[in-house]
């Protein structure tokens, strides 16, 4: 909790955390936005499992392309 609080205080664009034995905790400006965050988290987990947990991380250029395309802060 302290690490997450410090990251949020520093301005990190965190919208979800996965807690051991508790599962996902998400938040956003509205319940509908928080639900969208949860759906994205679940889909990411599903894809991770389908790839056999061996997906190759994206290059920084590709991540920046996604940031620009979706207006993401992460």
N, C-alpha and C positions, 0 to 999 in steps of 0.2 A: 504494500500500500504506500509506503514512504517513497519508493522509487517512482511509482506512477504519479503520486502527488507532485514530486519534484519535477518530473518530465512535463506535466501539465502546467505547472507554475512557470517553467522555462519556455512555454509556448509550443510544445510539441503537439502536432495535430493528431493526437490519439483519440479514437472514438470507440475503441473496444479493447478489452483485455480478456484473456482466457485464464481462469483461476483453477488451480489444481483441485480436483474433487468437487468444484462448484460450477464449472462450465463458464460460458461466455457472459460477460457483463458489458453492455453497450449503452451509450448515451449520445444525445444530439440535441438540437434546438427544439424538436417536437417529437412526440411519440412516433409519428409516421416516418420521420427521418431516422430515428433510432432503429425502427424496424427494418429500414433499408440497409442500415449498417449491419444488422444481424444477418440479413439475407446474403449480403456480400461475404461476410465471414463464413457462413455455412457453405456457400458455393465454393469459396477458396479452399476450405477444408475438404470438400468432396473432390475437387480437382487434384488436390495434393494426394489423397488416397488413391484415386484412379491412376495417377502416374507412378504408383509404387513408391511414393515418397522420394523420388529421384529427379525431380524437375530441376533444370539448370536455371540459376538466377539470370535475370535479364541484365544486359549491359546498361550502364548508366545512361547512354544515349537513348535507348528504348524506353527507359523509365521516364526520362525527361519528355519524350514524345507523348507518353501517356498522361503525364502531368499537364502538359499544354492542351492536349485534346479533350481532357475531361475537367480541366480547371481545378485539379487536385492540389492540395497543399503538401501532401506527403512526399 
